[in-house]
Amino acid sequence: MRDVAELAERVAAGERRALARAITLVESRRADHRAAAEALLTALPVPEAVLRVGLSGTPGVGKSTFVESLGLMLTEAGERVAVLAVDPSSARSGGSILGDKTRMERLSRAPGAFIRPSPAVGRLGGVARRTREAAALCAAAGYGTVLIETVGVGQSEVEVGWMVDVFLLLLAPAGGDELQGVKRGIMEIADLVLVNKADGPLAPQAQRTCADYAGALRLLRKRPDDPEGFPKALTVSALEARGLAEAWDEVRRLVAWRRAKGWLASRRAEQARHWFREEVRQAIEDRLAGDDAHADRLTALEAAVAAGELPAARAAAQAVAPLFGDAGATGLDGGGDSD
Amino acid sequence: MRDVAELAERVAAGERRALARAITLVESRRADHRAAAEALLTALPVPEAVLRVGLSGTPGVGKSTFVESLGLMLTEAGERVAVLAVDPSSARSGGSILGDKTRMERLSRAPGAFIRPSPAVGRLGGVARRTREAAALCAAAGYGTVLIETVGVGQSEVEVGWMVDVFLLLLAPAGGDELQGVKRGIMEIADLVLVNKADGPLAPQAQRTCADYAGALRLLRKRPDDPEGFPKALTVSALEARGLAEAWDEVRRLVAWRRAKGWLASRRAEQARHWFREEVRQAIEDRLAGDDAHADRLTALEAAVAAGELPAARAAAQAVAPLFGDAGATGLDGGGDSD
């Protein structure tokens, strides 16, 4: 596999076009590409020093402006920043949250920045798994900060939570009782809640929203890897680039604390184990999905279970038995194995 | 399987000893018992009218007093109430949250009540799956309300959340900034937060805690199957049996709304599909765990992934390939499939 070795060398040397090609390779669903992608990832271990940051926020909250402002701040300080996106909706809608680079026009021209549109197609889990691999490639290419943005569809935040060191949630100023559509599970993984648009007439509202969330986070979140004072809520103005340096200082402080306490390493090891188990599960499911009789059986049995006609355990036994060559125990008759 | 048919008849007739024996059967790990348990469950469909209620709360919050007061209130009104427990810690500690029936002495003597100690042993997932089956048996035996209590260890709340219609979280009065150790994921599934001990000198504190959580729930929770005003926070005094009727009215109101809107049926169907998929996954894992070579391979590969020596996808491919009789792609050498 001479190509892979050469590509790995060029990625490690920080060549942007090689990195882009490498990401295309991990996103491909062709079997030979997958084998090459795995060889490539094996050849390019993730540097310990990388900082992987997840970012979520509902549409309209100012996410692109925030990413551009933050990215420019970091690249102007000499850092190299990669921005990736998880957008599971793009497969259906044809849209892409980063497909249009004009969304971050200034950042896309910065020499230290690498912006990657979301994959055009893919199953949800598949997109997330490949995004994690793309982030690993960016880290290997020398991007010290990898920002993984999610548009907040389905389980994407939770999946991104399993591939980053720190997670940011961007909110807009809102009335005390106004719901912001903060999705299931996000408050569990957010390390820093940033209330954006703390500028002009919305500034006082942003302060109040920030205080509301600070209180809610104190009540509802408790994790051993949260240092004193975290999770934290802050106000920022992405438009005026205010509060970003302070927010980033908090990110660094949090990561430094977790690194010193050993939480960063243990979190990364746990994440790696999580993805390994997911990959094993998915690999087995993919193999079994190729077995038409098995797939048909699963569909019929699941419908019977949902309709209350069969208990889950009995249906599962009937689904699995034929895979292991057991006699009997097939069909939907339920009670018929003896009497 | 004449025994099973007879046991099913006796359970359906509401015989307590038959129900206890049936639950012991579903808890057993012996293969012949499992087959009988599945036949039994197939013969005893869950009545639509049953109300399955999850309850969680940290130790010291007054959970047993609450369950006893609520159970007595319902049984005195002529209802039949079953209380089950999920206590994954009992396998390790030898303790059991319901093993000692004196904990709910009055309720255990009520003719309409059935109290079941937690299983003595079992893996976490296994305990939860069997608890769900025990709840189905209680429903089939004519217990109109099945209360599933969890002590709050590991993922037990989330698992119980997948087997109930309504979830209650019991809290103690606390200072505004005082953490109550509310665990990851609970706020996502709680429909009603009940601040207990709203009696004597703690009453004002309970009111304040209740207001804090009401505010936090408004900010952080949003689900399509929440009617206006839910999730809700209320104060109760389990000791003085005050607020319980009001809390139970809210439970009934919530369930009636979800039933009328079709959410109850769709939630139950989704739960059944969830457990079917879990059972299929577990059945495949159990079969594979019997393959020593596979188990050893998984252990070695997971360690290599956690140590950063191998990417997850490559390791998973190596783990799965031999199961399907593929040549090559074994061992930990990583890059050796060609070059």
Interface residues (C-beta under 8 A of the other chain):
Chain A: M1 R2 A5 R34 A35 A37 E38 A39 L41 T42 A43 P45 V46 R129 E133 A136 G176 D177 L179 Q180 G181 V182 K183 R184 G185 M187 E188 D212 Y213 G215 A216 R218 L219 L220 K222 R223 R268 A269 E270 A272 R273 W275 F276 R277 E278 E279 V280 R281 Q282 A283 I284 R287 L298 L301 E302 V305 A306 A307 G308 L310 P311 A312 A313 R314 A315 A316 A317 A319 V320 L323 F324 G334 G335 D337 S338 D339
Chain B: M1 R2 A5 R34 A35 A37 E38 A39 L41 T42 A43 P45 V46 R129 E133 A136 G176 D177 L179 Q180 G181 V182 K183 R184 G185 M187 E188 D212 Y213 G215 A216 R218 L219 L220 K222 R223 R268 A269 E270 A272 R273 W275 F276 R277 E278 E279 V280 R281 Q282 A283 I284 R287 L298 L301 E302 V305 A306 A307 G308 E309 L310 P311 A312 A313 R314 A315 A316 A317 A319 V320 L323 F324 G334 G335 D337 S338 D339
